[in-house]
Amino acid sequence: MKRVILFLVTNLAVMLVLSVTASILGINRYMTANGLNFGMLLMFCALMGFGGSFISLLMSKTIAKWSTGARVIEQPQNSTEMWLVDTVNRLATRAGLSMPEVAVYDGPPNAFATGASKSNSLVAVSTGLLQGMTREEVEAVLAHEVAHIANGDMVTLTLIQGVVNTFVMFFARIVGYFVDSALRRNNEQSSGPGIGYMVTVVVCEIVFGILASIIVMYFSRQREYRADAGAASLMGSPTPMIGALRRLGGMESDGLPQNLQASGIAGRESWMGLFSSHPSIESRIASLQNRART
């Protein structure tokens, strides 16, 4: 909760500085005089940007279960499910967390954690991962997912996405306003936004959205390093996590829906590292090995 409050206060401060700067430079006064309220636009974009992100976060467990067909283990049906529940419970206790839901789904080797808060979370593992790894390796993967929950990564990434959404919407509309004003300078009779505004906003949201995804993906990659380190701490050694990553490196581990790929233990690497939700397996192993040496 402290992290959420600090993050929100920080970004409210950024918005306040932006608004004050616009007032000092006369941008706010110019735009208000010409029919666009700078402050109201900023608040509208913040409401829409954060609103969509938080709604997605609140629905994350339900959407994850539905999109993967994950079955929550309420009563273990075999020894493997019993071991999964006991292992997650032990790791969660070690991390100081309440017991998350544990689920299994059919698919290639992968696992993920999601949920709206540390006390309302889900750890899911695929049948492919259970079949393709040793129990020590699976335990390391589960420790990685528990570390995500302990680090508050789902909430943090949601807040980052909310800030990014806000400024993409805001700057797209600012640019759209100025383009529309320039195109309609000789037509003083017109009122309200014109086609220039609408087209510019759409184009800018696409362009700014692509650029903003670089920021989001950077934080996504950093959280994977932290979760790997957290798994090493929970396991008492980085060796099991290194072994799990090496095993993953030799597997076809795709298969999660698009909305969950950033949450998986193994994510899809793009042709450009800037747009990858996960670091390469090699760099994650190297990071754990460096940790072991220090």
C-alpha positions, -999 to 999 in steps of 0.1 A, spaced: 0 0 0 29 24 8 43 18 -27 9 26 -43 5 58 -23 41 69 -31 36 62 -68 3 80 -70 17 110 -50 48 112 -73 27 112 -104 2 137 -91 32 159 -84 44 154 -120 10 164 -133 10 194 -110 44 205 -122 33 201 -158 2 222 -152 21 250 -134 47 250 -162 20 254 -188 6 283 -168 39 301 -165 46 297 -202 12 309 -211 1 277 -228 -27 272 -204 -41 307 -209 -38 305 -247 -56 271 -248 -83 282 -225 -89 313 -245 -92 292 -276 -117 267 -262 -95 240 -245 -91 238 -208 -56 225 -200 -64 214 -165 -96 196 -173 -80 178 -202 -52 166 -179 -77 154 -153 -98 137 -180 -68 118 -194 -56 108 -159 -91 94 -151 -93 75 -184 -57 63 -183 -57 51 -147 -93 39 -149 -87 14 -176 -55 1 -160 -72 -4 -126 -102 -21 -141 -79 -45 -159 -60 -52 -126 -93 -59 -107 -104 -83 -134 -70 -99 -139 -76 -131 -120 -110 -137 -136 -96 -130 -171 -66 -152 -165 -87 -181 -155 -110 -177 -184 -84 -171 -211 -62 -201 -201 -88 -225 -188 -70 -226 -155 -86 -248 -129 -81 -236 -93 -70 -265 -70 -96 -264 -42 -93 -301 -32 -61 -317 -46 -70 -347 -68 -35 -363 -69 -1 -362 -53 12 -336 -78 -16 -312 -70 -10 -318 -33 27 -310 -37 19 -279 -57 -4 -265 -30 19 -274 -2 49 -259 -20 32 -226 -28 19 -224 8 54 -229 21 69 -203 -2 41 -178 5 46 -182 43 84 -177 38 77 -145 19 52 -133 45 22 -136 22 -13 -150 26 -20 -181 6 -27 -174 -30 -50 -195 -52 -31 -222 -70 -42 -233 -105 -32 -257 -133 -39 -252 -169 -32 -272 -201 -4 -257 -223 33 -255 -231 58 -250 -203 50 -217 -185 36 -202 -153 23 -169 -142 11 -149 -112 -16 -123 -112 -42 -106 -90 -53 -72 -77 -32 -73 -45 -8 -94 -24 -38 -109 -5 -59 -116 -36 -35 -133 -60 -32 -164 -82 -3 -186 -91 -9 -208 -121 14 -234 -137 10 -253 -170 9 -291 -174 38 -287 -199 60 -272 -172 50 -299 -146 58 -326 -171 91 -311 -185 108 -301 -153 121 -317 -121 104 -308 -89 132 -286 -78 130 -266 -110 92 -263 -107 97 -252 -71 121 -225 -83 95 -213 -109 68 -212 -82 92 -192 -60 97 -168 -89 59 -163 -91 55 -159 -54 83 -133 -55 63 -113 -81 34 -112 -56 57 -102 -27 72 -75 -48 38 -61 -57 47 -63 -94 12 -65 -107 1 -33 -90 34 -15 -99 31 -23 -136 -6 -12 -135 4 21 -121 31 26 -147 7 17 -174 -18 42 -160 8 70 -161 18 61 -196 -18 59 -208 -25 93 -193 4 111 -210 -2 93 -243 -38 106 -243 -29 140 -231 -1 148 -255 -20 133 -285 -48 157 -278 -25 187 -273 -9 180 -307 -43 174 -322 -55 208 -310 -26 227 -324 -27 209 -357 -65 215 -360 -60 252 -351 -34 256 -378 -55 239 -404 -86 260 -395 -69 294 -391 -87 308 -421 -121 295 -411 -130 315 -381 -167 305 -383 -160 269 -374 -163 257 -338 -154 225 -320 -128 200 -331 -125 193 -368 -112 164 -388 -76 175 -384 -80 171 -346 -95 137 -348 -70 123 -374 -41 138 -355 -52 123 -322 -55 88 -336 -21 90 -353 -4 104 -323 -20 79 -299 -6 51 -321 29 67 -324 31 78 -287 17 44 -276 44 25 -294 71 48 -278 55 45 -244 55 7 -246 93 9 -245 90 24 -210 65 -3 -199 85 -31 -213 117 -18 -196 99 -20 -162 86 -54 -171 121 -67 -178 134 -52 -145 107 -70 -125 117 -103 -140 153 -98 -127 139 -89 -93 116 -120 -93 145 -142 -102 165 -128 -73 135 -132 -51 132 -169 -61 169 -174 -53 163 -158 -18 132 -179 -11 150 -211 -23 182 -202 -3 203 -205 -34 203 -192 -70 211 -227 -84 175 -241 -87 164 -209 -105 194 -211 -128 185 -247 -136 149 -238 -142 159 -210 -166 183 -233 -185 155 -259 -188 131 -232 -201 157 -221 -226 155 -255 -243 117 -256 -244 90 -241 -265 74 -221 -238 50 -198 -257 13 -204 -255 -1 -178 -230 -27 -154 -243 -15 -120 -254 -29 -103 -222 -8 -127 -200 25 -129 -219 42 -103 -198 32 -122 -166 46 -156 -177 79 -171 -164 90 -171 -200 79 -144 -223 82 -138 -260 113 -118 -270 107 -93 -298 131 -87 -327 141 -55 -308 150 -59 -271 133 -26 -263 99 -41 -269 105 -74 -250 86 -80 -218 113 -104 -206 151 -103 -207 168 -131 -225 173 -164 -206 210 -159 -209 210 -124 -193 188 -137 -165 211 -166 -158 241 -142 -159 224 -119 -134 218 -148 -110 254 -160 -114 267 -125 -106 245 -125 -76 259 -158 -64 295 -144 -67 288 -113 -46 
